[in-house]
Amino acid sequence: MARTREFDIDQAVDRAMDLFWRRGYAETSLQDLLKELSIGSGSFYAAFGSKERLYLRALDRYASLQGSDLEGILDEETEIRTAVRKVLASLVEADLTDPTRGCLVVNAATQCADQPMAADRVSTAIRQVESLLTGALERARARGELSPEKDPRELARFLTTFIQGVRIAGRAQMGREFLEDALSTALRALD
């Protein structure tokens, strides 16, 4: 007779995501995961299959949460410069508050570039950010907040790349002045 699962899969993925985020994929052992999730190896393998598959689920979860947050800010009834400033300022504050965490997607890009499935998740997450920004910038241009000469997709790609750079600079503990100067310069791309 099969035993019933005694833990919540979604909570386990969230806890694993946090552990991978803090320690990195390579530095997180199976024993670390079993301890963090308070489960045995049999339950772990039955639920997740492998450390790599759990990591991929954690990346998917992170991208989903970050995408929802970004979409929420960009969909607010606010001027595009205000919305983009809010997005960028929130990243700066997060990095200043806890510079060792950084961004799980950026961490995955630098730590797991040789793993095709992880690299695919990173690419998908970055494209999601680009898509959300493109849509918001297209709506802003239609409202007359951006010059008709501005290409929303090009601006979105610049801002997406800038976001990744901000996360790396934050992790490198470049400091508030550095990050805020960079943020101000990036916002001028919308002028």
C-alpha positions in Angstrom: 0.0 0.0 0.0 1.4 3.4 -1.0 2.0 5.9 1.7 0.4 9.3 1.4 2.6 12.3 0.9 3.0 14.1 4.2 4.3 17.4 2.9 3.1 20.2 0.6 4.8 20.1 -2.7 4.4 23.9 -3.4 5.8 24.8 0.0 8.7 22.4 -0.5 9.5 24.0 -3.9 9.4 27.4 -2.2 11.8 26.3 0.6 14.1 24.6 -1.9 14.0 27.8 -4.1 15.1 29.8 -1.1 17.9 27.4 -0.3 19.2 27.3 -3.9 18.9 31.1 -4.0 21.1 31.5 -0.8 23.6 28.8 -1.5 23.6 28.2 -5.3 22.9 25.0 -7.1 26.4 23.4 -6.8 26.7 24.3 -3.1 23.4 22.8 -2.2 23.7 19.0 -1.6 20.9 16.5 -1.6 21.4 16.2 2.2 20.9 20.0 2.5 17.6 19.7 0.6 16.4 16.7 2.7 17.1 18.6 5.9 15.6 21.9 4.6 12.4 20.1 3.4 12.3 17.7 6.4 11.7 14.7 4.2 13.5 11.4 3.5 15.2 10.5 0.3 12.4 8.2 -0.8 9.9 11.0 -0.5 12.2 13.4 -2.2 12.8 11.2 -5.3 9.1 10.3 -5.5 8.1 13.9 -5.5 10.9 15.5 -7.5 12.9 12.9 -9.2 16.3 14.5 -8.8 18.1 17.6 -7.4 18.2 19.0 -11.0 14.5 18.6 -11.5 13.7 20.3 -8.2 16.1 23.1 -9.2 14.3 23.6 -12.5 11.0 23.8 -10.6 12.5 26.3 -8.2 13.6 28.4 -11.2 10.2 28.2 -12.8 8.6 29.3 -9.5 11.0 32.2 -9.1 10.4 33.4 -12.6 6.6 33.1 -12.1 6.7 35.2 -8.9 9.0 37.8 -10.4 7.0 38.0 -13.5 3.8 38.5 -11.5 5.4 41.3 -9.5 6.7 43.0 -12.6 3.4 42.7 -14.4 1.6 44.1 -11.4 3.7 47.2 -11.3 3.6 47.7 -15.1 -0.1 47.2 -15.3 -0.9 49.8 -12.6 -2.5 52.9 -14.0 0.6 55.0 -13.8 2.9 56.9 -16.1 5.6 54.6 -17.7 8.5 56.4 -16.2 7.1 56.1 -12.7 6.4 52.4 -13.2 9.9 51.7 -14.6 11.5 53.7 -11.8 9.5 51.7 -9.3 10.6 48.4 -10.8 14.3 49.5 -10.9 14.3 51.1 -7.5 12.8 48.0 -5.9 15.6 45.9 -7.4 18.2 48.4 -6.1 16.6 48.3 -2.6 16.5 44.5 -2.6 20.2 44.3 -3.5 21.2 46.9 -0.9 19.2 45.1 1.7 20.6 41.7 1.0 23.5 41.9 -1.5 24.4 38.2 -1.1 21.1 36.9 -2.6 21.0 38.8 -5.8 18.7 37.3 -8.4 18.1 33.6 -8.8 17.9 33.9 -12.6 21.2 35.7 -12.7 22.7 33.2 -10.3 21.6 30.4 -12.5 23.0 32.1 -15.6 26.4 32.4 -14.0 26.4 29.1 -12.1 24.6 26.7 -14.4 25.4 28.0 -17.9 26.6 24.5 -18.9 23.3 22.8 -18.0 21.0 23.1 -21.0 17.8 22.8 -19.0 18.8 25.5 -16.6 20.1 27.7 -19.4 16.7 27.3 -21.1 14.9 28.4 -18.0 17.1 31.5 -17.7 16.5 32.4 -21.3 12.7 32.0 -20.8 12.7 34.1 -17.7 14.7 36.9 -19.4 12.4 36.8 -22.4 9.4 37.1 -20.1 10.8 40.3 -18.6 11.4 41.6 -22.1 7.9 40.7 -23.2 6.3 42.4 -20.1 8.3 45.5 -20.6 7.6 45.6 -24.4 3.9 45.5 -23.7 4.0 48.2 -21.1 6.2 50.4 -23.4 3.8 49.9 -26.3 0.9 50.9 -24.2 2.8 54.0 -23.0 3.7 55.0 -26.6 0.0 54.6 -27.5 -0.9 57.0 -24.6 1.7 59.5 -25.9 4.1 59.0 -23.0 6.9 57.9 -25.3 8.1 59.5 -28.5 6.7 57.7 -31.6 10.4 57.3 -32.7 11.1 55.1 -29.6 11.0 51.4 -30.3 9.3 49.7 -27.4 11.0 46.3 -28.1 14.5 47.9 -28.3 13.8 49.8 -25.0 12.6 46.7 -23.4 15.7 44.8 -24.4 17.9 47.6 -23.0 16.0 47.7 -19.7 16.0 43.9 -19.5 19.8 43.9 -19.9 20.1 46.8 -17.5 18.0 44.9 -14.9 20.4 41.9 -15.1 23.4 44.3 -14.8 21.9 46.0 -11.7 21.4 42.6 -10.1 25.1 41.8 -10.7 26.3 45.2 -9.5 24.1 44.9 -6.4 25.6 41.5 -5.7 29.1 43.0 -6.1 28.0 45.5 -3.4 28.7 48.6 -5.6 26.7 50.7 -3.2 23.7 53.0 -3.3 25.3 55.9 -5.2 26.6 53.7 -8.0 23.2 51.9 -8.4 21.1 55.1 -8.2 23.3 56.9 -10.7 22.9 53.9 -13.1 19.2 53.9 -12.5 18.9 57.6 -13.4 20.8 57.2 -16.6 18.7 54.2 -17.6 15.5 56.2 -17.1 16.8 58.8 -19.5 16.4 56.2 -22.3 12.7 56.8 -22.0 13.0 60.6 -22.8 
